[in-house]
Structure formats: structure tokens, C-alpha cells
Amino acid sequence: MYIDSFTISAILVSLAVVALLGYIIFSSHRRMEAKLRRYAAQQEYIKEQSACGDYCIVLRQMYPDAFPGIDYVVRDDGHGPHIVEWYLKQPRPSEAEIQKRVEQLRQQRG
């Protein structure tokens, strides 16, 4: 059986495309897994820290499409909750603005 150079080239290009797609899928999977782990860790932290819950509610009101642990990470190191990581393209809100909204939220609750 005779295989010409065009057939060999087509096979090599096909293999290269399959390898590239495999790499893209693998990379995407790793990034998604990292985001999900960060999300789960943030949710557990929020459950333990009630002050962080109000903080995240306010951030959710300000950025309805943002999710704690995926788009930002909140921590309370003893001085009140604050953003430690920000992944959104939108500008990061100031701590003063967030605290003002947290106080308004708490006043609305009574």
C-alpha cells in the first residue's frame, strides 16, 4: 500500500489538531477545577464567619454576576472582613464604600 506525501501531511495535521484540542480541554479543566475549589473554600469560610456573609451580600448587590471564591475572595483576619483577592475586570470597590453598604444593610434588617 502506497501513502503519498499529501496523505501523510493530512494525518500529521489531524494529529496536531487533536493534540492542541486535548491541551486546550485539559488546561480549561484545570482552571475550572481551581475555581471550584476556591469557591468551595470561600463558601465554607463564609458559613463560619457571619460578618463575611453580610460583606458578600453587599458585593453581590454591587456586582450581581460575581461569585465569592470565583471572582473575589473575602477574609476576616480579626480587623473585619476585606477583599484579599479580586479577579473581576471591573474596578475593585473601596473598603469604605463596602462598609457603608454593609451598615445600610444591617440597618434595613433592624
C-alpha positions in Angstrom: 0.0 0.0 0.0 1.4 3.3 -1.0 0.8 6.5 1.0 1.7 9.8 -0.7 3.1 12.9 1.0 -0.3 14.6 0.9 -1.9 11.8 3.0 1.0 11.9 5.5 0.7 15.6 5.8 -3.1 15.4 6.4 -2.6 12.7 9.1 0.1 14.8 10.8 -2.1 18.0 10.7 -5.0 16.0 12.1 -2.8 14.7 14.9 -1.6 18.2 15.7 -5.2 19.5 15.8 -6.2 16.7 18.1 -3.2 17.3 20.4 -4.0 21.0 20.5 -7.6 20.4 21.3 -6.6 18.0 24.1 -4.3 20.5 25.6 -7.0 23.3 25.5 -9.5 21.0 27.2 -7.0 19.9 29.8 -6.0 23.5 30.6 -9.6 24.6 30.8 -10.4 21.7 33.1 -7.5 22.6 35.4 -8.6 26.3 35.6 -12.2 25.3 36.3 -11.2 22.9 39.0 -9.1 25.5 40.7 -12.0 28.0 40.6 -14.4 25.4 42.1 -12.0 24.6 44.9 -11.6 28.3 45.7 -15.4 28.7 45.6 -16.0 25.8 47.9 -13.3 27.0 50.4 -14.9 30.5 50.3 -18.4 29.2 51.0 -17.2 27.2 54.0 -15.4 30.3 55.3 -18.5 32.5 54.9 -20.6 29.9 56.8 -18.1 30.1 59.7 -17.8 33.9 59.7 -21.2 35.7 59.8 -19.6 39.1 59.2 -18.2 37.9 55.9 -21.7 36.9 54.9 -23.0 40.5 55.0 -19.9 41.6 53.2 -20.5 39.1 50.4 -24.2 40.0 50.2 -23.2 43.6 49.6 -20.6 42.6 47.0 -23.3 40.5 45.3 -25.6 43.5 45.2 -22.8 45.7 43.7 -21.7 43.0 41.2 -24.7 40.7 40.5 -22.7 38.4 38.2 -19.8 37.9 40.7 -19.4 34.9 43.0 -17.4 34.7 46.2 -14.5 32.4 45.8 -14.5 32.6 42.0 -14.5 36.3 41.3 -13.2 37.5 44.6 -12.0 36.1 48.0 -13.0 37.6 51.3 -11.3 37.0 54.7 -11.6 38.3 58.2 -8.2 38.4 60.0 -9.6 40.0 63.1 -10.0 43.5 61.8 -13.2 42.9 59.9 -13.9 41.3 56.5 -12.0 42.6 53.5 -11.2 41.5 49.9 -7.9 39.6 49.7 -8.2 38.6 46.0 -10.0 40.3 43.2 -10.4 38.6 39.8 -13.1 40.8 38.1 -12.3 43.1 35.3 -14.4 45.8 36.9 -12.6 48.1 39.4 -12.3 46.8 42.9 -14.6 48.7 45.3 -13.1 50.7 48.1 -13.4 49.2 51.6 -15.2 52.4 52.8 -17.9 52.0 50.1 -18.4 48.4 51.1 -18.5 49.1 54.8 -21.1 51.9 54.2 -23.3 49.5 52.3 -22.9 46.8 55.0 -24.1 49.3 57.6 -27.1 50.2 55.5 -27.9 46.5 55.0 -27.8 45.9 58.8 -29.9 49.0 59.4 -32.5 47.7 57.0 -32.7 44.4 58.8 -33.3 46.3 62.1 
